[in-house]
Amino acid sequence: MAGLRRTTPAERQRITISFAGFNRPWAAWIADRLEQHGCDVALQRWDPATEIPLVEALSDLLLTEGRVLVILSDWYFQMGPRSTEEWNQALRAVVAPNQRRFAAVSVTSAALPPAVAAFGGAAELWGVGAREAHRRLSHLLGLDGREADSSTTVGLRSGARFPYDQPRVWGGVPRRNIRFTGRETTLQTVYQRLSEADPGTAVVTLLGMSGVGKTQAAAEYVHRFGSAYDVVWWVPADTRGTLRQRLAELAPALGLTTGIEYGERLRAVRDALRRGDPYARWLLVLDGADDPGAIADLVPTGTGHVLITSQNREWGEHNTTLWEVPVYDRDESIAFVRRRARRISTTEADALAEALEDLPLALDQTAGALSDSPMPVTEYIELLRSGADIEMGLRVSTAFPMTYLTAFSIVLNRLRETEPAAVDLLRLCAWFAPGPVPLRLLRDVPARDLPERLAHLIDNPLLWNAALSKLVQYSVIRPDDPGDGDGEGGGRHGQDGPVPDTETIHLHRMVHQAVRAGMSEADSDTFSRVVRRALAAADPRRPDDTRLWSRYAELVPHLEASGALRSTHPETRRLVFNSLTYLYRSGEYRAGIQLAEAADAAWREVYGEDDPLLWELASQHTTLLRAVGEYTRTERMNREIIDKLGAVRGPKDLVVVRAHGGLAADLRGLGRYEEALLQDRRALELYQELVGDGDVRTLNTRNNIAVTLRLLGRYAEALELDRKTLEMRREVLRSRNPWTLSSELSCALDLRLLGRYEEALSLQERNVESHRLVLGPDNPRTLTTELNLALCQHRTGDRAGSRALLARLLERTEAVLGEEAPLHLKVATDFSFVHRETGDLDQAREIGEFALGSYRRLLGDRHPYTIGAGANHALVLRVVGERREAQWLIERSLEEMTAVLGPDHPWTLGIALNTAVGRNLEDDLERAAELSRDTVRRAAASLGHEHPLTLTCQLALASDLRGLRHRQEADQVEEAALNGLIASLGTHHTHTVAARSRSRVHWDFEPLLP
């Protein structure tokens, strides 16, 4: 680095760098070089207001101290609608007389105003390497010209990177828009807010209406400030599946060592970004993130920055700074139009911008169409306003989208005249959903299913490429091309220009609406049918296979837009059913419910109210609704299926049998466990008769019976059945199948509930890793396994590990599923009693009251979960000193749980234990001992003499007897309990240690997922 030090220590040069915003990377690099020479450097972005005369604006540069270094480029001279002659006059008037104060470097190959000669010669930096650029800069300013050390030529220290050198990791970034205009305030604000944010909070959302240029602003930010980062990764965030996939693809780029599974890579990437290892300076751009609720939990945190583009203001509720991107101001519109179509004068550009209301997307497309068209701008504007010869029949109004639709129709008419194949391709695209359009799917449609003109288009590569190129040329679509950023272009070339080297394009929402609005009914039928066939042909047909979920994630967004929900084609209907299965299996419950409800409404119109397909759809619909806790609604729906469809098809119809299983699940959710067991056994008998013991549906029903037995407190029976089911699933489905992994979870859960904590922990640790690998870290099933792991850790004495894991789960389940989701409420209930046991009473009370209130609202006062959560809350009240209210609540909970589940259920026994302890504290020793003695007897009969709950009840009885001065009996009971704990849990287990010290005993209610 010694070569970069200044050589004149007696005098420290002061230099102001004047640059156009587009050239900020050059300004940052030059400033870094000069500072290493010992210069004092100031950056001044050149963006004079239009109303300020150019001579005055240039003269203002002389108000600064020292020399002014101007970075010359076509961008510098295009800021505002200034003519070449104006620039020549200003340069001669200001720069020529003050040549010793000015210096210039050129970073463009474009022609510049002749009067730049007034600078006395500019150092040419365009097209040279970092070392040569540094030499020329040093020579220009009379600095020490020795070559920089190779380790600093690209700014590898804390300084800026040479503009031609990319960050170490660079992916998905659109190529720089050489016509980008304005947005200086937006770009500078984003830079400041990201730079000044605290670690973990640097998230900015560019908010704005469709077509306003949010994506372009984000891309310009990346190119302008990208030299400040080591990692820049651009991610289309239209859907959750796409976002997850692109984030996972960052793993190999970061050099992370992971397996090939999708979920493992995603987890590794998020962890690496959070830690800032291997790179702390990273920038992630989430483009088109219009559904915050679906993806907010995937937004990384850590040492880097996140930039989001969206139309949805809901991002303001997700810890992000919103910055609204407006339409262009008029000067920006004029400058942009003149760059896009140089034949248009300033006056014409002003009139066009007024007619299009300064919307960047409309300006881009319209100016692009006019660029090589002989049509006068005034004639175009008249057509725009009159609606003459406009296919869509729309007129200009104050409603912005109407103006856009009318403008776009002219572009479409021109394409129809010159490139009819391009219009056909665009119409095909319009029957996909807006956003990413997977054009490759069209290649798989059998020729027999294509109209002749479309078959010719799809099968002819030259015609296809020409059509695609024309659509790109007119900015009707944009390639969804990651690009390599090398400036060379990675695409193929057709007869009309570059062809994007990709099979996916991006169709803007407003273009999508405009194209569809202008299609006849006959054309709509033709083009939509082709897209539906393409989607159906792309169906992997195995929605349970996690390896194929990314393909379903690509298909699902296009079902409704393509008209697939109204199709009568069997293959298309199967795709709808498979998509619903995928959405359930992958944990995308809300998206699945939306799709099911949309299909239900469409199918009722198409097939009629009583068509059997509606019953099959309802069966899948109830599964999704149940996953979000809509038990009352799903019970009603399943009973309707059993009654009505059973009357038509008979009780042995498989849809009816499935409804019996669904009804059992509904009843479990409603806390009616004995009724659920009857329905489960009915379904098992029918499945065994109809499809046999080895069928997946039969195995699933066996699993469900074990779930019901567990909820009934019959843990040993549940374990026996779960082990048999696990063995059969391993044989039929293999060990890594999600259903097999679910059986492993069930066995671990049974073992824990039976008090066999170490066995449960050993099995659950392996099971968690398998779930993360197969399903990904945020799948609801994976979260459920982590919850059981946390509780296994808690029961084996790892209180710190359990608490940390529960804290993460509380955040993740809310982010992924919502605060009223059954799994989130279970985590909250469990976390509350862990907080209480570790002494964090404020958190215990806050979280516990939230869970209790939610259960009351969602399930009612008489549901076992509500009663149990109330019993837990009583323990918190007791600890904080509100003993009277606590004892009243626990006595009521015992009465209610006994009425609902009976006196021998483990939950009733646990509440009875807590009630007896409360009576002891209130010196009601006789009643305490009476209840304790009865509870010990019942627990031994229900759970066995060695179960931890039975032994804990014995300890409570010993305490009561000791209070009644029955010391001999108390000692005998206590000794037997201690021996039992030592035999089952070990000498050093926390329960055993607490029992020896005669700590107050208690039991915590834990809801089990139905």
N, C-alpha and C positions, 0 to 999 in steps of 0.2 A: 504493500500500500504506500510505500514511501514515495513512489513516483507521482502520487496524486497530491502531495502536499504543495502548498504555495511556496514560491521561491523568493518572494519579496516580503519578508516579515515586517519591514518598516511601514508598509502601507497596505491596508486591508481593503480590497476593492469591494464596492457596493454595486450590485447589478440587479435591475428589475427585468424580469422576463415577461414579455407581453405575448399572449398566445390565444388562439381560438380554442373554445372548450373541447372541440373534437381532437385537438392535438395535446391534451393534457399529459398523455404518457411521455411525449417528447419533453414537455416542460418539466415534468417530475424527474426524468433522467438527467437532463441538462443541469437542473438545480442541484441534484445530488453530486454530479461531477464537479461543479463549481464550488460547492461547499467543501468538498475534499481538497480543493486547492486553497481553502482558507477564505473564500469570498463570502460576503454577506449577501444573501439572495432573497428577493421578494418575488412572489408570483402574482401576476395581475391578468385576470382573464379579460380578453378583448370582446366586449359586447356592447358597443355604444348604442344608445337609444336612437331611433330613426330621426327624431326631430332635432338631434344635435348635429350641427354641420360637421363634416368629416375633418376639416382643418382644425376645428376647435377640439374635437376628440383626440386627434393626434398630438396637438399642442399640450394637452393635459398630461401626456406621458412625460413631458419635460419637467413637470413639477416635482417629479421624484428625484432623489439624490443619486448621483452616480450615473452609470451608463444604462441604456435601455437596449436589451437584446430582444429583437422581434423574431418570432418563429413564423417564417413565411410559408403559406400554403394557400390553396384555392379557398379553403375554409375561412382563412383570415380576411380575405377580400370579399367573401360572400355574406358576411354578417350584415343582414339588412339589405334592402333593395338598392344597392349603390352601383352605379355604372362604372365601367373601366375609366372613362374620362374623368369622373369625379375623383377617383383614386389617383390618377396621374397628377391632377392639379394639386391635390392635398400633399402628395409625397414631395412634389417639387417645392411647395410652399413651406413645408415644415421640416422634412428630413434633410433636404439638400443643404440648407443654411446651418444645420446643426449636426453635420455628419460625424463629428468627433464624439457626440453624445450617443449616437445610434450604432448598433451593429445588428447583423441579421444572419440567420441560418435558414436554409431552405429544406423542407422535408416533403417536397412534392415534385412530381414530374410534369404537372400540369403547367400550362402557360400562365404567366403572371403579368400584371400591368407593366408596361415598358419602363415606367418611372421607378421601379424598384432599384434601378441602377443608382438612385440617389443614396443608397446605403453604402456605396463605394465597394460593392462586391459582397455577396452573401456566401457563407460557407455551405457547400452542398453536402447534406447529410443523408439525403434520400438514397436508398439502395446500397449503403455501405455498412460494414460491420461495426460492432461496438468499439473495437480498438482504433479503427481508422476514424470513426466519428469523434472519438475523444481527442485524437491528435489534431483533427481539423478545428475543433472547438477551441482547443488550447491555443493554437496558432492564431485564430481569429482575434482572441481577446488578449494576446500577449502574455499568456500564462506559461508556466513550466510545461513543455511539450513532451516530457519523457513518457513512454508508454506505461499504461496502467498495468498493475499486476493482473495476471489472468484470472485470479480468483475474484477480482472486482469488476471485470469488464461487463458483467451483466448484473451488477448490483447485488451480489450474493450476501453482502453484509446486510445491515438493516436498511440500506438504501433502496432506491427504485431500480426496477429491472429495465434493461434496454428494450425499447418499444418493439423491436422485431423478435424478441425472445418471449416465448409463452411461459406462463406459470408451469411448474413441474407436472401438475395434473390438470388437464384441460379436457372437458368432455361435454358434448351436447350443445355447445354454445353456437347460436346462429352466426353466420358470417356478418361482418359489419355492414350496416346499411350506409353506403356512401352518399345517400341523399338525406340522411338524418338531419333534421332541422330543429333548432330551438331547444326547449326543455332545459335551459340552463339552470333555472331556479330549482326545478325538480331534481336534476342530477346533483347539484350542489347540496341541496337539503338532504337527500338520501345519504350522500357521502358523510356529511356532518353528523347525522343522527346515528348512523352505523358506527362511525369512528368514536363518538363520544359516549356510546352506550356502555353500561357495565357488562362484564363478561356474563354470557348466558342470556342477555336481554337484547342483543343486537339483531332485532327482527323488524323490518320495515315492509309494509304492504303498499304497493302502488294500486290505488283504487280508482275505478272509473268505468264509464259505460263502454259497451261493446264498440270497438272500432276507434277508440280514442288514442290508441298508441301506447298502451301500458307495456306490452311485450317489447316494442321497439325501444322504449325508454330504458327498460331493464337491460336489453342487449347493449345499448350504447353505454350504460353504466359499466357493464362488464368490460367492454373494450377500452373504455376511458380510464378506469381505475383498476383494471385487472393486474397491472404490474405490482400492485400492493399485496397481492395474494400469492400463495404457493399452490393452492388448489382452487379451481373454479369448475363447478359442476352444475350444468343446466338440466332441470328435470321437468318434463311435462307433468302437470299435477291435475289434469282434468278428472282423473279417477284415482281412487285409492290403489287399485291394482297396478296401474302404470307407475305411480309414485313409488310404491314399494319395490317394483322391479328395477327402476332406474337407480334408486338408492343402493339396492343390493349390488348392482353392477359397478358401484364405486369401490367395492372391496378389493378386487385385483388391481385397480388403478392406484390404490393407496399402498399396495404391497402387503395387504393383510393376509395372514395365513388362516384360511378357513376351509371348511368342507365345501362340497358342491351344492349343498342344499340352500335353497332360497332364503329360508328364515335365518339360518346361521349367518349368512353373509350380511343380511340386513342388520342383525343385532351387532355384529362386529363393526360395521360402518358407523352406526350411531354411537357406539362406545368410543371408537377412535376419534370421532369429531368432538365428542364431549370432553375427552381428555386432551385433545390437541396433539395427539401422537399418532402418526409421525409428523403431522403438519399442524401448526397452531393457527396460521393465517389462511383460513379457507372461506370461500364464498359459495353459498348454495342458492340457486335461483329456482323457485317453484312457480312455474308459469301456468297461468290459467287455472288457479286454485279457487274455483268458484263454489266449492262445497266445504267450508271450513269444518263443519261437524264431522265430515267423513275422514279428514286427513290431518286435523290439527295435532293429533297425538303423535304423528310421524315427523313433525318439524323438529329437527335436531337442535340441541342446545350445546353450548360449549364456548370455545375461545374464538370462534369465527363469526361470520355474518350470514344472515338469511334475508334474501330479497324475494318478496312474493308479489305476483300480479293477480288481481282478482276483481270481479264485479260485485262481490258480496261484502257488505259492511260488517257482517258478523265477525270478521277477523278482528275487529276492535275488542271483542270479548275474549281473545286468545293471546293476550300479552304481546301484542305487536303494535308498532306505531303506524298509524294510517297516514298516507299522503295521497290526496286526491289529484289525479291527473286530469286537467281540464282539456277542452278542445283547444286547438291552436289559438293564440291571439292573431290578429289580422296580419301583422308583420311576418310572423312565422309562417302563416298560410301562404302568403305571397312568395316568400323566399323558397318555400318547399315546392310550390307549383312551378316556379321558374327553373328550379333544378330538375324537376321531373320532366318538364316539357319546355325546352329553351325557346321554342318559337313563340310562346305566349308572353305578351308584354306585361308590364307591371299593372297597367290599368285593367287588362283582361283577367289577370290573376286575381286582382281585387274583386272584380265582379263575380268570378267563378267561386271564390272563397265565400262570398256573401250568399250565393245561391245554395252552396253546400253546407253552410253554417259552420265552416271551419273544422269539420270532422276529418281527422287525418286519413282514415281508411278510405272515405269517399273521395277525398282529394287525390290520394295516391292512385286509385283505380281510374278516376275520371281523367286526371292529367295524363296517366299512362295511355289511355285510349286516344286522347287528343294529340299526343306527342307526334305520331306519324300519320295523323289523319288530316285531310284537307278541309274538314268541316270547320268553319269559323267558330270561335268561342261564343260569339254573340248568338249564333244560331243554336248552338248546343244549349245555352242558357234558356233560350226561348222554348226549345223543346222541353226542357226540364220544367219550366213553369207552366206551359200549356198542356203538357201530357199528350201532345200529338204523337201518333205512331208509337205509343208506349204500350208494350204488350200487357203489362200488368195493370194498366189503366189507373195508375195512381197519380196524384197531383201534389205539388209542393204545398206543404202546410207548416204550421208552427211546430208540429210534432216531428222531432228529429228523425226517427226511423222512417217516416214516410218520405222525407226528403232523400234519404239514402236509397230506399227502394226504387224511387223514381230515377235517381242517378244511375243506379246499377243496371236498370233495364236497358239503358242506352248502350252500355258496355256489352251487355248480353246480346243485343240486336246486332251489334257490329261483329261480334264473334260468330253469330249465326250466319252472317253473310260471308265471312272470310274463312272461318274454321268450324264448319258444322260438327266435325268429329270432337272438337274441344267442347262444344256445348253438350254433346251427348255424354262425354266423360263427366262434365260438371253436373249434369242431371243425375248421373249414377251416384256421384259423390253426395248429392243432396239427399239421398235416401238412406245414407248413414246418418248418425248423429253428428252435430257440429263438433269440431275439435279434430283429434287424430282420426284419419280415415285409412283403414288398412286396405289399400288398393290390391294388394297381392291376393286377397280372398276372391276377387273377381276372376282371377286366372284359373281357379279351380272349379268354376261352374261348367258343367258339361255343355258342349256346343248345342246339343239338342234343346237345351232350356233357354237358349239365347235367341232373340230376334235377329234377323239376318244382318241388319246394319250394326248391331252391337257385337255380334259374333266377329264381323270383319274388323271392328275397332279393337277388340280384346285380343284377337289372334294375330294381329299385324303389328309387330314391334315398332316399325317405322311410323305408322299412323298413330299408334299409342303415344310414342315419345313426342311426336310433333304436337299432338293435342295437349299433352301434359306441359310441354314447354310453352305453348301459347297461354295456357292458364296462368303459369308462373309469370310470364312476361307482363301480363295485364294485372298482376297482383290479385287475381281472383282467388288463388290458393297460394300457399307457401309450402315448400318442401319441409317435411318434418325431419330434416337432415342434420345430424349432430355436427357435421363439418369437422375438419381437422385444423381449421384456423391458420393454415399455412399460406393463405392468400393465393394459392395456385388453383384452387377449385378441384373438387373431387368427383364431379359429375360427368356423365356422358354428354355428348353433343348430338343434337338432332339437326334437321335441316333448318329449323327456325331458331336455333340457339341452344343454350345449355339445358340439359335434361337432368333433374335431380336424381342423384344416384341413391334412390331410396324407393321403397314400396309403400311408404306411408306419407300422406300429405296432411296438411292442416287446413281445414275449412272453417273460415270465420263464421260465427253465429249469424251475423247480418247477411252475409253472402248466402248462407244456407236458407234463411227465411226468404230472401229475395228470389232465389232460383225456384223454390217450391211454389211460391205464390204465383209464379208466371207459367206454370205447367198446366196443360190441359188434363182433363180427367183420364183420357186415353193414354197420354204419355206418362202420367203418374202411375197408372196401373202397370205399364210396361217396365219402367225403370225400377219401381219398387219391387216388382216380382223378381227381377234379376238379383237385386241386393238380398232379398230374403233367401233366394236359393244359394247365394254365396255364403250367407251366415249359416244356413242349415248344413251345407257341405263342409263347413269348417268345424262343426260340432265334434269334439273329441269323443263324445258318447260315454265318457267315464268320469262323471262329476265327483266321484269319491276319491279319485286319484290325485293326490296333492301335486304331483308333478305336472298336471295339466291345468292347474288353476289359473296360471297366467294366461292361458289361451281363452278360458272362459271370461276372465277379467277383460279381455279385449273385445269379446263378442257382446257381453251383456249390455253395454251402453247403447248399442244400436238396435236392440229388439223393438222398442216402442217406435223409434224414429222410422224404421224400415217398414212398419206396418205388420211386423211379424205377429203381433198379438191379435190381429184380425184375420190372419191367414188360416185357411182350412187345410193346408197341405200337411200331411202327417209328419213329415220330417221337421217342419218348422215348429209344429206343436211339441214334438219331442225335445227340440232345442229349448223351448220355454220351460218345460218340466226339468230338464237337466240343469238349466241355469238356476232355477229355484233351489235345486238340491245343492249346487255349488255354493250359492250364497249362504245357505244354512251351514254347510260343513265348514266354510271358511270363516264363519262368524260375522258375516255382513248381514245381520238380521234386519236392520231398518231398510236397507236397499232391497232385500228379498221381499219384505212386506209391501213396499211400494210397487214392485214388479207384480206380485200376486194380486194386489188390488186393481192394478191397471188391467191385467189379464182377465180378471173376473168381470170387470165392467165391459170389456170388449167382447168376451165370449158370450155374455148374456145377450148382447145385441146380435151377434153372429149366429149363435146356435139355439137361442131361446132359454128360458128360465129353468127348464127341467132336463136339459141335456146331461147325460152321465159325465161328460168331461168336467162339468162344473164341480161335481162331487170329488173327482180326483184332484182338481185344483184346490178345492177347499181343504182336502187332507194335508196338502203341503203348506197351505196358508196357515192352518192351525199350528203346525210345527214351528213356523217362524214366529207367530204371535206368542206362543207359549214361551219361546226363548227370551222374550222381553217382559214376561210376567202377566200376560193378558189371560189369566186362567178362567175367569168367569165367561169371557167371550168364547174361548175355545171349547169350554164344556158345552155350551149351547150349540156351537157349530157341529161338534162331534156327535152329540145326541141326535141332531137333525139328520146327519149322514146315516147313522145306524137305523133310525126309524124310517126315513123316506127311501133311501137307497136299498136298505134291507128289504123293504116291502116289494121293491121292483125286482131286484136281483137275487134276493134270498140272503140268509144270514152268513152263508159261506163264501160270499163274494170277497175277494181279497181287499178291495177298498173298504168294505164294511169291517173286515177283520182289523185292518189298520186303524180304523176309527175306534175300535174297542181299545187298542193299545194307546191311541191318542187320548181317549177319555180317561184311561187309567192315569196318564201323566197329568191331565188337567186336575183330577181329583187329588193327586199327590200335591200339586201346587196349591190347592185349596185346603190342604190339611186333613183331607178325608181319606185316611190311609187304608182302613179296612175295606171301604168301597173300592179303592184303587186296586187292592190285591185281588178282589173278585174279578174285576175287568181284565187284569193282567193274566190271570189263570184262564179265563175264557179265551183270550187271544192266543195263549200258548197252545191250548187244546186244538184250536182251529188250525193254527199254523202247522202243528205237528201232523195233523190229518191231511192238510192240503199240500204242503211243500216239503215236509220231512224235518227231521231233527237237525240236519246239517245246513239248512238254508240260513242265510244271513238274517232274515226276518225272524226266524225262530230263535236264533242266538241273541238277537237284540231284545226279544221278549223275555228270555231268561235273565238277561242283564237287568231289565226293568223290574222284574219280580224281586231281584236282589235289592234294588234301590228301595222298593216299597218295604221289604223286610227290614232294611236298615232304618227307614223312617219309623217303623213300628218298634224299634229298639231290639229287634231280634238279630243281633250282630253276628252271632255264631252261625246261624242259618244263612245269613247273607254271605258270609265268608265262604262257606261250603259251596254255595251255588256259584259265587263269583269265580272261585277256583276252577270249577268244572267248565264254566263258560270261557274262561281264559285259555284253558287247555284246548277246547274245541276251536276257538278263534285262531289260536296259533297254528292249528292243524289246517284249518280251512282258509284263513286269510293271511297267514304268515305274521311274523313277530312285529314288523314295522307298520302294519296296517293301523290306521287311527282307531278302529274299533278294538283291536287287540290292546293297544296302548291304554284305551279307556278301561278295559278290564283290569289291567295292571293297577291303574289308579284306584279302582274299586276295591281291589284286594288290599292295597296299602291303607286305604281309608278304613276298611273293616278291622284290620290289625290294630290301627291306632285306637279305634273306638273300643276294642277289646282290651286295651291297656298294654298291648305288646308293642311298645313304642320303638324300641331299637330295630325290630324286624320291619316295622312300618317305615322308619326313616331310611333304612338300607334300600328297600324296594322303591321308595318314592324318589330318592336322589337319582337313581338310574332312569326312572320314568320321566322325570322332568327334562332331563337332557334329551331323551328320545322325542318328547313332544316338541321341544324347541327346534330340534333338527328337522322333524317331519312337517310340523304345522306352522312353525314360525313363532316368535316370542310373544306376539300380541293376539294370537288366536284365543278365543274364550276357553277352549279346552286346556291350552297351555297355561293360561292364567289360573285355571282351577287346580291344575297339578301343583303350581307354585304355592297356592294357598294351602293345600294339604301339606306341602313340604314345610311351610312356615309353622304350621301347627305341630307337625312332627318335631321340629326343632324346639318349639316351646315345651312340648311334653318331655323331651329328653334333656332339658336344662339349658339349651342354648338360647337364652332369652334375648341377648343382643342380636344374634343373627335373625331370629324370628321377627323381632320388632323392625329391623331394617327392611326385611323382605316385605312385611305387611305394609310398611309406609310406601314402598314403591308400588305395591299392588293397589293400594287405595287410589293413587293417582292414575295408574294405568287403566284400571277397570272403569273409572269414571270417564276417562278420555276415550276409551274404545267403545264402551257400551252405554254410558250415561249414568247419572246418579241414582236413577230408580231401577236400574237393572238388578235382577236377583243376585247375580254374582257380586256386584258392588255392595249391595246391602249386607251380604254375608261377610265380605271382607271388613266392612265397617263394624259389624257386630263383634267379630273376632278381635279386631284391632282395639276396640274399646276396652275389652277385659284385659288385654295385654297391657295397655296403658295403665289401667287400674293396678295391676299386679306390680308394675315397675314404678309406681308412685306418681305418675303424671295424671293427676286427678282432673285437672281442667280439660285436658284432651279427652280423657276417658268419658267425662260427662258430656262434652260437646258432641263427640262422635256417637256415643250411645244414645243420646236424645234424638239425634238425626235419624239413626236406624229405627228407633222405637216409633218416632212420628211417621216415618215412611211406611213401616209395616201397618200401623193403624190405618193410614190413609188408603193404602193399596190392598190390604188383605182383611182388614176389619179387626175389631177388638178380640174376637174369639178364636182367631187363628193361632196355632201353636207358636209360630214365630213371634207374633206380637206378645203373647204371654211370656215366652222365654226372654225376649228382649227387655220386657218389663222387669222380670226377675233379676236380670243382670243390672239394670238400672238401680234396683233396690240396694244392691251391694255397693254401688258408688255412693248412694245417699248415706248408707251406713258408715262408710269410711270417712265421709266429710262431716259426720256428726249429726246428720238429720235422722236419728235412729227411729223416732216414732213414725215418721212418714215411711221410712224404709221398711219397718216391720209390718205396717199396714199393707204396703204394696206387695211384700213377699207372701203374706198370708193370703191375700187375694189371688196372687199368681198361682199358689198351690191349689186353691179351690178351683180355679178355672182350668188349670192343666189337668187336674184329676177328672173334671167333668168332661173334658175333650178327649183325653187319651187313656184315662183310667189310672188307678193308683200304682200299677206295676211298671209303667213305662219309665225308662231311664231318665227322661226329662222330668217327669213327675217326682221321681226319687231324688234327683239332684236338687230340685226346688224344695223338697221336703227337708233335705239336709240343711240348706240355707235357712229354712224357717226354724228348724230346731236350734240352730246356732243363735239366731236372733232372739228366740225365747230365752235361751241361756243368758244372753247379754242383758235381757230385761229382768233377770232373776225369776223368770217363770219356769223354775227348774223341773217341777213335776211334769208339766205339759211338754217341756223340752225332752225329758227322758222318755216319756211315753211315745212321742213322735219318733225319736231316734231309734228306740227299740223296734218299733214297727217298720221303720225304714230299713234297718239292717236286715230284718227277716225278709222283707220283700226284695231287696237288692240281691241277697244271696240266692233267692229262688230264681230271679230273672237273669242275673248276670254271672252268678257263681261266687263262691266264697273268696276267690283270689282276685277278683276284679278290683281295680283301684277305687272305684266308687263305693263298693261294698266295704272295703277296708277304711276308707275315709269316713263312712257313716259309723263304723265301729269306733273310730277315734272321737267323733262327736259324742257318741253314747258314753264313752269313758269320761269325757269332760263333764257331761251331765251328771253321771253317777258320782264323780268326785265332788261336784257341787252339792249333792245330796248327802255327802259323807259316807257313801257306800264304797269306801276306798279299796277294799279287797276285790270286789267285783270289777271296779274301775281298772285296777291294775291288771287283772286277768284279761279283760277286754282289750286294754291298750297293748299289752304284751303280744296277744294274738295278732292284733292289727299290725304292729311293728314287724313281727316275724313274717307276716304275709307280704308286707311291702319290701322287706329285704329279699325275700325269695323271688318276688316277681320283678322288682325294679332295681334291686341292688342297694348296697349300704350307702353309697354316696349320691344317690339320686335326690334331687331337690325335694320330692315328696317325702322321702324317708328322713332326710335331715330335718325338714319342717316338723314331721311327726315327733321326732325325738326331742325337739325343743318345745313341743306342745304349742306350736303356733296355731292360731285360729284357723280352722278348716273352712273350706267353701267349695262350691261347684259352680262352673261357668256354663251357661247355655250356649250352644253352638248350632246354628241352623245348618241343616244339610240340604244341598241342592236337590230338588225333586226330579 
